[in-house]
Amino acid sequence: MKRTPNKSEATYKAIRYTANHKDEWDAFVATAKNATFLFQRDFMDYHSDRFEDHSVMVYKDDALYAVLPANIRNDALYSHQGLTYGSFVLQEKAKLLYALEAFKTMLQFLSENKITSLEIKVIPTFYNKLPADELVYFLYKAEAQLIKRDVLMVIDYDHQLRFQKNRREGINKAKRNGLTVRVDSNFEGFWNEILIPNLNKKHGIDPVHSLDEIKMLAKRFPKQIQQVNVYKGDTLVAGTTVFLTHTTIHPQYVSGNVDKNSFGSLDLAYDFIINHFKEDKRYFDFNISSEEDGKVLNTGLIFWKESCGARAFTADNYLIETASYNKLSLQLK
């Protein structure tokens, strides 16, 4: 027997986000079970000149029940190309069958507005404050296509492994070289002296965030974005820009000068941020260690991160046709 929750008990509607909804959106995201500060509008909108926002808000009985951070290109929706991850964001009180109706309502809204597909980057589970795998199940039921699966290396502080010998040797080398670590606001030095030159030389690219953008974001989110730099005397030799969420420490950028191996500066930087910020965190996210949509593993990165005690999680991208909302009727007992 096919049925869904009794629709006479609740009504659902979806709308496109506008700036008039900012306060309502931010209040919802701040208490959601599967969101981070990246979904706050003051973070999402910093690159609004590069991405056309088309986020969606879903209401149940006139109360906001779910949101989808997203941008649009042509007739396709993405969640969100300017963010590391995305999700169908829910409150801790959200229940599975009602969340299903909300997701179905969102897909139908998109389909009726001539948006034919949604590419969604599922937020890695360790960023969630509570179990939040509803979206993965909905995608399965709607026959969404898994188009990418990356490997992320992560430390679980509840089962933290020691640095291996080679990493401990690097830390001792840094101390013998007289290196010191500071949490400071010297974004300029790190960007201009270390990060930009290294990315240009190695990859021919610039950082995702410009110096002005990262300074602006750090001012907006001073508790969540921290700059940690390594010095030899007064000379900056390495640094890392750290993003802090409810559950996780994540070095967004890490880079050292040409002497990083002989100085041990990156070992010292990682040892510091892994331990300095961990008091109320569960995980340390070293970021992706796979390439080419997850088909190729970067063995050098994996070896280095595993020697710091990290082990593997995965992060998935799915492609779903919005017309598949009609597949989301469930067989219930």
N, C-alpha and C positions, 0 to 999 in steps of 0.2 A: 504494500500500500504506500503510495507516494503522498506525502504531506509535508508541510512546513509549519512553523509556529502559527498559531491562530492569529490571522491578520486582523481580526476584529479587536484584538487586544492591543495592537500597536499599529501606528502608521509611520511610514518612512518617506523621506524626501532627500534628494541630493542637490546641492547648489555649488556653483563655482565660487571659490574664495575671492574676496576683494579686500582692499585695504580697510574698508569699514568694519571688517570682521577681525582685525588684528588682535584686539584685547581678548575676544572670545577664543580665538585660535590659541593664543599664547597661554591662557589660563588652562585650556584643555591639555595642551602638550606638556605643561609643567607637572601635571599629576598623572600622566599616562603611564601605562605599565611597559610599553615598548617604544619609548622615544628618548632622545637625548636633546641637549641644547642646540644641536644642529638643526632641529626642526622648529626652533623659535624663529619668528619672522625677522628679528634683528640679525640673525645669522643667515637665514635663507635668502633674504632680499639684498644682501650686499652685492650680488652679481646679477641683479635684475636687468641690467643692460645687456647681458649676454644670454639670458634664458627667459623665455616668455612664460611667466608663471601661469599654471592652470591647475592649482591645487583644488581639491574637492572636499567639501564638508557634508557629512551625512547626519541627518537628524532622525531621532526616534521620538515620536510624540512631542515634537517641537523642542526637544533637548538635544544638544550636540552629542552624538554617540560615537563618531569615528571621523578621522581625517586622513587624507592622502596627500602628502607633499609631492608636488608634481610640476613638470613643465611640458609644454607642447611644441611639437615641430610637425608642420603639415597636418596630417590627420592621425598622428600617433602621439600617445602620451607616454611620458617617462617619469619614473619616481626616484629621484630627481637627478638629472644629469650633472648638476652642480654640487651634489652631495655624495659623500662616500657610500651611503646606504640609504634605504628608504623603507617604508612599511605601510601597512594599513593600520593606523594608530588607534589603539583602544584604551579605555580606562580599566582599572583593576576590577571594577564591578561588572564589566561587560561579560555576557554569557554567550556560549557558543552559538546557539540557534538564532539568537537575536543578532549576533555579529554576522552570521551568515546572511540574514535578511538585509543588513546594512550593506554588506559587500555586493550582494546581488543588485540592490538598488543603485549603488554607485556604477556598476557595469552597465546597467540599463540606461542610466542617465547619460553616460558617455556614448553609448551606441546611438541613442536617440539624437545626440548632438553631433553625429557624423564623425566621431572619433572611433576608428576601427580597431585599434590595438593599444595595449598597455604593456610596456616593458617595466618590470618591477624588480628592484634590488632589495631582497629581503634582509632586514637588519640582522647581523649575526646574533645568535641567541644569548651570548654572554653579556650583551648590552641591555637585555631586558631585566626589569626589576621583578617580574613574575613570569611564570610560563605563558607563552604568547605564540603558540604555533598554529593558531586558527588560520592565519593567512595561507600557510603551506598546505593545509588540508583543503581550503577553498580552491586553491590553484589546482590541486590534484583533481578535485571533483569537476572542475571546469575544463579539464584536459589541457591545461597550460603546458607550454613547451619549455623544458629546462634548456637554456641557451648558454649558460656559463656557470661554472662552479670553481671558485678560487679556494686555495688553501691559505689559512692564516695561522701564524704561530703565536701561541698565547700561553702566558703563565697563569696558573690557578693558585692564588695565594693560600687557599685551604689545603693545598697539596704541593707546596713550593719545593722545587728541586734546587740543589746547590749549583752554583756556577761550576763548570768543569775546570780542570787544572789550567788549561790554556787561557781561559777568561780571568781566572784569579791571578795568573802571571801578568796579564795585561794591566790589571788594577794596581798590582804592586809596582809595575814599571812606571805607571803614571805618578804614583806617590814618590818614587825615587827621583823622578824628573821634576818634582816640585809643583805638579799641577794642582790647581784648586777648582772647586765647582761653586758657582753662585746662581741662585735664583734671582734674576734681575730683569730689567726692562730694556736691555740692549738688543732690541730687534734689529736696529740699523747695522750694528757691527756684524751680527750673524748673517743677515741677508746680504750685505754688500761685500763683506770680506771673505765669507766662507760659502754660503749656500748658493748664491747666484753664480759665482765663478765656477764652482764644482759642477752644477747642473749644466751650465753652458759647455764646459769642456768635455764632460762625459757623455751627455745626451743631446746637446744642442737645444736645450729647452730652458724655460724660466720656471720658477716655482708656480704652483697653481694659484697661490695668493701673492699679490704684489706686496711690497713693504707697506704701502699705505693701507691696503686692505687688512693685513694681519694686525697692524697697530690699531686700526679702527675696531676690529673684532675683539681684540684683547681689552680695549677700553670698554666695550659693551659687555664683555663676559670675563671680568677680571679673575673670578674664582675658577673658571673653567679653562682658561688659556694662560699658560705660564711659559716663560722663556728661561731656559737653563743653559748657562754657558760655562765652558771650561777655559781656564786661563793659565798661562805660564808667566808669572809675574803680572804685568798689566796687559799682556798680549793675548788676544782671543785666539784660541787654537781649535775649538770645536764647540758645538752647541746643539740643542734640540728644542723645538717648540712642542710643548706637551698639551694635549687636550684631555681634560678630566671630566668624565661623566659620573652618573650615580654609582656605577658598578666598576668602571674600567679606566685605567691609565693608558693613553695612546700617544706615543711620540709621532706627531704629524710630520715633522721634518727632523732629520738627523744628518749632520755632516761635520767633517773635520778637515783640517788643512793637510798639506802634503806630508806632514810628520805624524799623522795620526797613528800609524802602525808602530813607529819607533818610540813615540811618546806614550802609547796606550790611552790616548785621550777619549776614544769612543767607549772603551771598556769602562773607564771611570765614569763617563756620562751616564751610561746605561745602569751601572751599579747604583748610582745616586738616585736616578728617577724611579727605578724599580722599588727602592726602599723608602725614599723620602715621602712619597705621596700615597703610600699603600694603606694607611691607617684604617680608612673606612671603605676600601675597595676590595673587590673579589678577584679581578683579572687585570693582567697587563697585556695589551694587544700590540705585538710587534708589526702587525699589518701583513699584507699579502706577500706570499712567497711563490706565487705561480704566475705564469705569463700566457699570452695567446689564449685568452678566455679559459684559463685553467688547464689547458692541455699540456703545458710544459712546466716542470718544476725547476725552480732556481736552486740548485743543490748547494751552491755556496752560501746563499742566504739562509737556507734551512739548517745547514751545519752550524753556522754561527749562532743562530737563534736557539737551536736545541742545546748548544753548549751553555746558554744562559738559563736553561731549564724550561724552555717553551715546548709545547706540544700542539698538535694540530686541531683546529676547528675548520669548518667550511662556511662559505658565503655563496648563496645562489642568486642567479638572475633568471627570471622567467618572462616569457612572452605569452600574453593571453589575448585572444580575440574578444572584444567587448560583447559581441553578439552571443557569446557563450553563457551569458547570464541565464539563459533559458535552460541550462544544464544543471542549475543549482537547486533543483528540487531533490530532497533527500528521502531515502527510504528509512523510516523511523519505526521503532518498536515501542 
